[in-house]
Amino acid sequence: MLMTFNKRAPNEPNSMKALRYLFLTLTLALATHVTHAGSATWDLNPTNNDWNTAANWTPATVPDSLTDVATFGVSNLTGISFSEMTTVGSIVFNPGGQCL
């Protein structure tokens, strides 16, 4: 996404400048959050039972957005807990997949 900001607006009201900076800050914060999330599959041998631990997923990312898919197959650890508030778009259970 390309954003252009006019650096030369000497007569621009302070409220517009504040809105411009707020928009830019929120856009950057959202982009940062999105880059840390992603669809993933729960590992056969996860390091612990925490959904929010990236090392428990392949690839090593935590499914935590409305566009992410969490997939479960056979795993040696199925009693999952959450250490943070989490949102996920969908959950898929492959044959043998389960979570309690």
C-alpha positions in Angstrom: 0.0 0.0 0.0 1.5 3.4 -1.0 0.7 6.3 1.2 1.8 9.9 0.3 1.9 12.7 2.8 2.3 16.3 1.9 5.1 17.6 4.0 4.4 21.2 3.1 1.1 22.2 4.5 1.8 25.4 6.5 -1.8 26.4 6.8 -3.1 23.0 7.8 -5.0 23.1 11.1 -3.4 21.3 14.0 -6.4 18.9 14.2 -5.7 17.7 10.7 -2.0 17.2 11.5 -3.0 15.2 14.6 -5.4 13.0 12.5 -2.7 12.4 9.9 -0.3 11.2 12.5 -2.9 9.1 14.3 -3.8 7.4 11.0 -0.1 6.7 10.2 0.5 5.3 13.7 -2.6 3.0 13.6 -1.6 1.8 10.1 1.9 0.9 11.3 0.5 -0.8 14.4 -1.9 -2.9 12.4 0.8 -3.8 9.9 3.1 -4.9 12.8 0.3 -7.1 14.3 -0.5 -8.7 11.0 3.1 -9.7 10.3 3.3 -11.6 13.6 0.2 -13.8 12.8 -0.4 -16.5 10.3 -2.1 -19.7 9.5 -0.3 -22.8 10.9 -0.6 -26.4 11.9 -0.3 -27.6 15.5 2.9 -29.8 15.8 3.1 -33.5 16.4 5.4 -32.8 19.4 4.7 -29.2 20.6 7.0 -27.7 23.3 4.0 -27.1 25.6 0.2 -26.8 25.5 0.1 -23.0 25.0 -1.7 -21.9 21.8 0.2 -18.6 21.9 3.6 -20.2 21.6 4.9 -20.0 18.1 7.2 -23.0 18.5 4.1 -25.2 18.9 3.1 -24.5 15.3 4.4 -25.1 11.7 5.4 -22.6 10.5 6.5 -21.1 13.7 3.7 -18.5 14.0 0.6 -18.2 16.1 -2.8 -18.2 14.3 -4.3 -15.1 15.8 -6.4 -13.1 13.3 -9.7 -13.4 11.5 -7.9 -14.4 8.3 -5.8 -17.2 9.9 -6.6 -20.9 9.9 -5.5 -23.2 12.7 -5.1 -26.8 11.6 -4.9 -29.8 13.8 -3.7 -33.3 12.9 -2.3 -36.1 15.0 -0.4 -34.7 18.0 1.1 -36.0 21.2 -0.4 -33.0 23.1 -4.0 -32.1 22.6 -5.0 -30.3 25.9 -4.5 -26.8 24.6 -4.6 -23.6 26.7 -4.4 -19.9 25.9 -2.0 -17.4 27.5 -3.4 -14.4 25.6 -6.8 -13.4 24.1 -6.9 -15.1 20.7 -9.0 -14.7 17.5 -8.9 -17.2 14.6 -10.8 -17.3 11.4 -11.3 -21.0 11.3 -10.1 -24.3 12.8 -9.6 -27.4 10.6 -9.3 -30.9 12.0 -7.5 -33.3 9.7 -7.9 -37.1 10.3 -6.7 -37.9 13.8 -6.7 -34.2 14.8 -8.1 -33.1 18.1 -7.8 -30.5 20.8 -9.4 -30.5 24.2 
